[in-house]
Amino acid sequence: MSTALDIDRRMLVVPAVALVLAALLGYLLGHQPARAPVRANEPTSTTSVAGVLLQVPARWRSAANSHEIPGLQLNGAVSFAPGGNAAAAGLVVGALPSGQPSPLPSAMLARLRGQPTTSVVELQEAQAYRYTNLSIAGSTRAVAIYVVPSGGSQPTVLACYASPAQVAELATCQRIVAALTLVGRTQTYDLTPQPEYARQLSAAVATLDAARSSLRTQMAASTSTAHLKQVAEALAGAFAHAAGTLSGLETTLANGAAQSALSGAMLQAHSAYTALAKAAGRNEVGAYGAARGQVEAAESAVNGALQAYSLLGYRSA
């Protein structure tokens, strides 16, 4: 019997998004508390910005025209640079806008050519995520970004940058950041990745990855809409089960937002595969095509949520 979906075999194939899943998680990034040396007897001026107090060398001044780091949009951004000239080197400080799913802005993540190196470092009065080896489309500067989370408010972002000719100023900038103190707040939770949490999360996504891989293979080989409906229902169940497993994990203030985003993306995938199954069962070409798009978007969202964990100090297996 020929049906609307059977007419075009290509409609049975759902574009596959290569999920990172278990390949991204499972191992704890070695945490070595780091302090950048502070140069003694160097004249400084004190300035307060974005919830932190900085000791800026006297030869560094506020820059009227700040250097733009592609994708880094901060609230209340202030710049400092040698001699007040931000063209070649400097420091940009501001608050990360609300609603960002990871410590680095989404617009910057979209410009990165590869994953940055993530460290959890000890500053004078707080811990911070430090991102180095940043290759940003549209920038030729060496960049090191520090993010100081603040429970319940916007994280403080401090970005050091320098041209190849001014790379020594990058070390000066990092000394400024290392000596910062918090204003009107304290950091009450540890940013260090948790080994047991990593193990449990890795097990959950590995189970999902195995089920998804097998079912997607079956989906690609489907020769009937009835079988396709069955496989799509199984995929919906696999993502729902993974989201349920995640809900039982004990989170921290450091990883709670990342887990919430991952759970939401998995439930989005559950809904997308459910819609795909219904469309296949009813032989609805238009609904099936729309559901294929939903599946692709949902799996991409799962990928993005998993990649955010690497920005919290969890590294790939």
C-alpha positions in Angstrom: 0.0 0.0 0.0 1.3 3.4 -0.9 0.9 6.4 1.4 1.8 10.0 1.3 5.0 9.4 3.2 5.9 6.2 1.3 5.9 8.1 -2.0 9.1 10.0 -1.1 11.6 7.7 0.6 13.7 10.8 1.5 10.9 12.0 3.8 11.6 9.0 6.1 15.2 10.1 6.8 15.6 12.6 9.6 18.8 14.7 9.5 21.2 13.5 12.1 22.9 15.9 14.4 26.1 14.5 15.8 25.5 14.8 19.5 28.5 15.2 21.7 26.8 13.5 24.6 29.0 11.1 26.5 32.1 12.2 24.6 32.1 15.5 26.4 31.6 14.4 30.0 32.8 12.0 32.5 36.2 13.4 33.6 37.0 16.1 36.0 39.3 18.9 34.9 42.4 18.9 37.1 41.8 21.8 39.5 45.0 23.6 40.4 44.3 26.9 42.3 46.2 29.6 40.6 47.3 33.0 41.7 48.9 35.4 39.3 51.8 37.2 41.0 51.1 40.8 42.1 54.0 43.1 41.5 55.1 44.9 44.7 55.7 48.6 45.1 53.8 49.5 41.9 51.7 52.7 42.2 48.1 51.9 41.7 44.7 53.6 41.7 41.6 51.9 43.1 38.4 51.7 41.1 35.0 49.9 41.6 33.2 48.4 38.6 30.6 45.6 38.1 30.7 44.5 41.8 34.5 44.3 42.1 37.3 46.5 43.3 40.4 46.7 41.2 43.9 48.0 41.9 44.9 49.4 38.5 48.6 50.4 37.8 49.0 54.2 37.6 50.3 54.0 34.1 47.0 52.3 33.1 44.0 54.7 32.7 40.4 54.6 31.9 39.9 54.3 28.1 37.3 56.5 26.5 37.2 54.3 23.4 37.3 50.7 24.4 38.5 47.9 22.2 35.7 45.7 21.0 36.1 42.0 21.6 33.8 40.3 19.0 30.7 38.8 20.7 31.5 40.1 24.1 28.6 42.4 25.0 28.6 43.5 28.7 26.4 45.7 30.8 28.1 48.8 32.2 31.4 47.9 30.5 34.4 50.0 31.5 37.8 49.7 29.9 41.4 50.4 31.2 44.5 50.4 29.1 48.2 51.5 29.1 48.2 55.2 28.8 44.4 55.1 28.2 44.9 53.8 24.7 42.8 50.7 24.3 43.8 49.9 20.7 46.6 47.4 21.4 46.0 46.1 24.9 43.7 46.5 27.9 41.1 45.3 30.3 37.3 45.3 29.7 35.1 44.9 32.8 31.4 44.6 33.0 28.4 42.4 33.9 27.2 39.5 31.8 23.6 40.2 30.7 20.9 38.1 32.4 19.6 35.0 30.7 22.9 33.7 29.4 23.0 29.8 29.5 26.8 29.7 30.2 29.6 31.8 31.7 30.5 33.1 28.2 28.0 35.0 26.1 26.2 33.1 23.4 27.3 35.6 20.8 30.9 35.0 21.6 30.5 31.2 21.6 29.1 31.4 18.1 32.4 33.1 17.1 34.8 30.7 18.7 37.0 28.6 16.4 37.4 25.6 18.8 36.8 25.1 22.5 38.8 27.4 24.9 40.9 26.1 27.7 38.9 26.3 31.0 40.4 26.6 34.5 39.0 27.3 37.9 41.4 29.8 39.5 41.8 31.3 42.9 41.9 35.1 42.9 42.6 37.2 46.0 39.1 37.0 47.3 37.1 34.8 44.9 37.2 31.9 42.5 36.7 32.5 38.8 36.4 30.6 35.6 39.4 31.5 33.3 39.2 31.0 29.6 42.4 31.0 27.6 43.5 29.9 24.1 40.5 31.8 22.7 40.4 31.9 18.9 37.7 34.4 18.1 36.5 35.1 14.6 37.2 38.8 13.8 39.9 39.2 16.4 43.7 38.9 16.2 44.3 39.7 19.8 45.4 37.3 22.5 42.5 37.2 25.0 42.0 35.8 28.5 38.6 36.0 30.0 37.7 35.7 33.7 34.1 35.2 34.9 33.3 35.7 38.6 29.8 34.2 39.2 27.5 35.8 41.8 24.6 33.8 43.1 21.4 35.6 42.3 22.9 38.4 40.2 24.8 39.0 37.0 28.4 37.5 36.9 31.3 39.9 36.6 33.4 39.4 33.4 36.9 40.7 33.1 38.6 40.4 29.7 42.3 40.9 29.2 43.6 41.3 25.6 46.7 42.3 23.8 48.1 42.5 20.3 51.2 40.4 19.5 53.4 43.4 20.0 51.9 44.2 23.4 51.7 40.6 24.8 53.6 41.6 28.0 50.6 43.8 28.9 48.5 40.7 29.1 50.4 39.6 32.1 49.9 43.0 33.7 46.2 42.7 33.1 46.0 39.3 34.7 47.8 40.6 37.8 45.1 43.3 38.0 42.4 40.6 37.9 44.2 38.3 40.4 44.2 41.0 43.0 40.5 42.0 42.8 38.2 42.1 45.8 34.4 41.8 45.9 32.2 44.8 46.7 29.0 44.3 48.7 29.0 40.5 48.2 30.7 37.3 49.1 31.2 34.2 47.1 29.7 31.4 49.1 30.0 28.4 46.8 32.8 26.4 45.2 33.3 26.5 41.4 35.4 23.3 41.4 33.8 20.6 39.3 32.4 17.7 41.4 33.7 14.2 40.5 30.6 12.3 41.7 28.2 14.6 39.8 30.4 14.2 36.7 30.2 10.4 37.0 26.4 10.3 37.4 25.8 12.8 34.6 28.2 10.9 32.3 26.4 7.7 33.0 23.0 9.2 32.2 24.1 10.7 28.8 26.1 7.6 27.9 22.9 5.6 28.3 21.0 8.1 26.2 23.8 8.1 23.6 23.8 4.3 23.2 20.0 4.2 22.8 19.9 7.1 20.4 22.7 5.7 18.3 21.0 2.4 17.9 17.5 3.9 17.3 18.8 6.4 14.8 20.4 3.6 12.8 17.0 1.8 12.7 15.3 5.1 11.7 17.7 5.5 8.7 16.9 2.0 7.6 13.1 2.3 8.1 11.0 1.1 5.1 7.6 1.8 6.5 5.9 4.6 8.3 4.6 2.2 10.9 8.2 1.2 11.8 9.3 4.8 11.7 6.5 5.7 14.2 7.7 3.0 16.6 11.3 4.1 16.4 10.4 7.8 16.9 8.3 6.9 20.0 11.3 4.9 21.4 13.6 7.9 20.8 11.1 10.2 22.6 11.1 7.8 25.5 14.9 7.7 25.6 15.2 11.5 25.9 12.3 11.6 28.5 14.1 9.0 30.6 17.4 10.9 30.4 15.6 14.1 31.5 14.0 12.2 34.4 17.4 10.8 35.5 18.9 14.3 35.5 16.1 15.5 37.8 17.4 13.1 40.5 21.0 14.5 40.4 22.1 16.7 43.2 23.2 20.0 41.7 25.2 22.9 43.1 24.9 26.6 42.5 27.8 26.3 40.0 26.2 23.7 37.8 22.5 24.1 38.4 21.8 26.4 35.5 23.7 24.1 33.1 21.7 21.1 34.2 18.4 23.0 33.9 19.3 23.9 30.3 20.2 20.3 29.5 17.0 18.9 31.0 15.0 21.4 29.1 16.7 20.5 25.8 16.1 16.8 26.4 12.4 17.4 27.0 12.4 19.5 23.9 13.8 16.5 22.0 11.1 14.2 23.6 8.4 16.5 22.3 10.0 16.7 18.9 10.2 12.9 18.5 6.7 12.5 19.8 5.5 14.9 17.1 7.5 13.0 14.5 5.9 9.7 15.6 2.4 11.2 15.4 3.0 12.6 11.9 4.4 9.3 10.7 1.4 7.4 12.1 -1.1 9.7 10.4 0.9 10.0 7.1 0.8 13.8 7.4 3.6 15.0 5.1 3.5 18.7 6.2 3.4 17.8 9.9 6.2 15.3 9.4 8.4 17.8 7.7 7.9 20.3 10.5 8.7 17.6 13.1 11.9 16.8 11.3 13.0 20.4 11.8 12.0 20.3 15.4 14.1 17.2 16.0 17.1 18.8 14.4 16.7 22.0 16.5 16.2 19.9 19.7 19.3 17.8 19.2 21.3 20.9 18.5 20.0 22.4 21.8 21.1 19.2 23.6 24.5 19.6 22.1 24.8 23.3 23.2 23.7 22.4 26.7 26.3 19.7 27.0 29.0 21.9 25.6 28.3 24.4 28.3 29.6 21.9 30.9 33.1 22.3 29.4 32.9 26.0 30.3 32.3 25.0 33.9 35.6 23.0 34.0 34.3 19.6 33.0 36.4 18.2 30.2 35.9 15.5 27.6 36.7 11.8 28.0 
